[in-house]
Amino acid sequence: MVDGLIRLMEGENTGPINIGNPGEFTMTELAETVKELIKPDVEIKMVENTPDDPRQRKPDITKAKELLGWEPKVKLRDGLPLMEEDFRLRLGVPK
């Protein structure tokens, strides 16, 4: 995503260009994946969405592919452990 944002900022393109991952999953699926990969003993707490919370988050990245030559390269299941490791290092928290 950072690479896509850099390409967008350094380029000549204007207007909305979605930089995101079109792979759609629910917040529950995300929480379950984080639980499975990062901390199996964590309890998932369900809360109500805020009224303005979008029901669907699936960006159309066609413009990013065509204009910037960018698309996501890291899958969620691969990226979450990398993100955890990076956060732990930055915060000085042992595993």
N, C-alpha and C positions, 0 to 999 in steps of 0.2 A: 504494500500500500504506500509506503514511504517513497519507493521508487516511482510509482505512478504520480504522486503529488509533486515530486521534483520535476518529472518530465512535464507536467502541466504548468508549473511555475516558470520553468525555463523556456517553454515553448511560446508559440505565437497564437495559440488557440484561446478563444474567449467563449463565454457562454457556459451553460451547465454541462459538465462532463462527469459522469458518475465514476468514482474510484471506490470500488468496494468489491465484495464477493457475491456473485449471484447465487451461490449455493445457499438455499434457504433452509432454516431450521428454527424450531420454536425455542423460546427461552427455557422451557423445561428440558428439551433435548440438549441444549447447551449446558445447563446445570448438571444433568446426568453425565454428560461427557467429561466435564470438569471433575465431578465426583469420582468417576471411574479412573481417570488418568492422574489426578493430582492428590485427592484426599478422600479415599473411599469411606471414611467414617463420618464425614460431614453430613449434617442434616439439611435437607433442602426445604426451605420455608416458602410456601405459596402465599402471594399477596395479590390484591386486586391491581389491575393496570390503572394508570392514570387515564382520565377521559381522552386526552390528546395523544395517547400512545398509538402509533400506527399498527394495524393488524397484520400488515404484510411488509416485509423488508427484503425486497429482491431487486437490487439495482440492475438497470439495463446498462451494461458496460460496453455496448457496441461502439460508441464514440471513443472510449478509452483505447479499445483495440485498434480501431481504424486510424485515429488521429495521433495517438501517442505510442502505439505499438506495445501497449501494456495490458496485462491480465494477471490475475492472482497466480502465484506459483506454489504457495505453501497451503496445504490442506489443514483444516481445523485440528484434526487429531494429531498432526505433526507439529503444528505451531504452538498449541497450548503448553506442552512440556518445555519448549524453548522459551516461551514467555515466562513460565514459572521460574525457570533457571535464571533468566535475566533479572527478574524482580528480586529474587533471593540474593543475587550478587549485589545489586544496587542497594538493597536495604540491609545487607549484612546479616541475613537470617539463615541459619543453618537448616538443612533439610531434615 
